Structure formats: C-alpha cells, structure tokens
C-alpha cells in the first residue's frame, strides 16, 4: 500500500484545490454540516437527498464527498463507474453505527410482510436489506407512498420515525437508533432560551426527540430549515436545533439575522447546558487540508462489492423516484 505524502500543504489551499479539481475532472459535494471553509470551495452544498441527486447526475469522473462515510457510500452506489473520494474515511456516523447489519437483518426477518423504509443515514449493507430509502426531506412522502394496510419497519432513527408516524398517522415499527448530536438538545434549556429571546423563530431537525420538536416553529431537514431562513424576516433571531454547520449558509442568506445554537445536554451526562456539544465530531474530521490531500493523492477512495452495491441501489432509486 502506498502511503499518502505528508509534505507541507500550499499556502493557498483553496486555490490549489480548485486547480487539482480541474486536473482530476472532479466535483466536490459538501453537506451543510461541514466547516464553512469546505462549503465555500464545494461545487455543491446540500442535504443528503440533494447530495444523492447531484452525485447521480454529475458527469465528473471523480466525486469528492465532504461529509461522512455513508454519504460517500451512497455516491459510490449511484456511480460505481467513477472514483468517489472521502477526505477522511474515519468520518463515520453514530446513527449509521447504531444499526449493525446482522442485528438489523434479524429485526427485519422477524417481521415478515413488513415494508422496510431505511433512512439514508445507514450503511450500504443495511440499505441492501431495505425496500426503499428516505431522507429527512422526504421521509413523510416515502412512508405515505406505501399502502396503509402494509405494515412498515422504519430505521434506524427512532426520533425521525416517531415524527413521521405522527405526521402520517401510521403505526411504524421503529428500530431504536439515534444521532448523538440531535438527541442531546435540552428541552429545559431551550425553554429558557426562548424566554430570553421572545419572538425568536425556532428551527428543529426531526432527528431530535419529541420534546424538542414540540418547541419548534419549523420542523424539517437542513434544506427546509435553510429555506425558512431565506424566506423569513431579514432581522429575525433564529434558534437552531441541528448541527451548527448549517449556520454558515444561514448567515449568507440573512446576514442581518441573529443565529443562536440551541443548548444541549453536556456529553457524559454532567449537569448544565452546552452550546458546543451539538457539533458533530465525525463531520468535523474533514478539513481543508485533508480535502487537498485526497484530491492530490486520489485517495482515500470508496470501494464497494458490486453485488452489495446493486442491492443497495434499488431502494435508493425508489426513493429518488418517489421524490
């Protein structure tokens, strides 16, 4: 195995990244939760559904996914004939990790006759066990597309599944997974924050527990929350209950606005509230220097078994067709 060179990066990383991108016929896709400096060099910034669509449609020979591992896997599934790079392959996902393949397979096999709806925040192996995938943008739409008489398994996020169940009036069998960032928001501290900022508009991602969603003015995917800011008042105060990377785009959309991170429970369960505990440590593993190195070296690249990728592709394509 050839190890990547560790020489010093250039002074102007952004310019070097743009040059390497042209050399490699590459596009850079970034999630809203990436650091702002990565979002600013990306060709496209979006949520999981938007990233999947962009990756499927691009003609570039190399796709660099600035996000976490399952996002790069999804891009590879939809573009097996192209090179898909991830700046740091250790950028995992606590939600995807909460659904190991063998355990999820047993869960599904114990419930014959159920349609399996799997959130894209899952491994390729778990996607391959599913009938259709969804994102937070289209989860309600996907579940609503299934006849009401057909029982549904929803995984791996129990909080998103609970929200979808309430939105659709469906009884869903929920896999008990969760996101370590979204489950940490503190309802008690948020109530105090809203009292301190009367008139603030509260934006909540549906991966949060029901007690947090109950405090929201707007509930939705990162795309929907950003759209709410873009169409909202210029000088509003916004309380944001999702990963703080999204605020980079929100400030661009409404530079006169004030953006406050919703407080979270301190990791480890100690007393008090925290405004940095809601930062995803996995998303933040990617850096501008790692992005430059992966473009320069053409690695690390995502590799998938073709048979597994073919099985995982079908539920993703069904999701895209529904959307």
Protein Blocks (a to p, Z undefined) as FASTA:
>chain_A
ZZddfbdcdfblmlmmmmmmmmnopaddddfkbcfklmmmpmbdcdfklmmmmmmmpmbf
bdcddddfklmmmmmmmmmmbccddfblklccfklmmmcfklmmmmmmmmghiacdddfb
bcfklmmmpfbdcdfklmmmmmmmpcfklccdddfbfklmmmmmmmnopacdddfbddfk
lmmpcfklmmmmmmmmghiacdddfkbcfklmmmpfbdcdfklmmmmmmmmcfkbccddd
ddfklmmmmmmmmmmbccdddddddehhiacddfklmpcfklmmpcfklmmmmmmnopac
ddddfklmmmmmmmmmmmmmmZZ
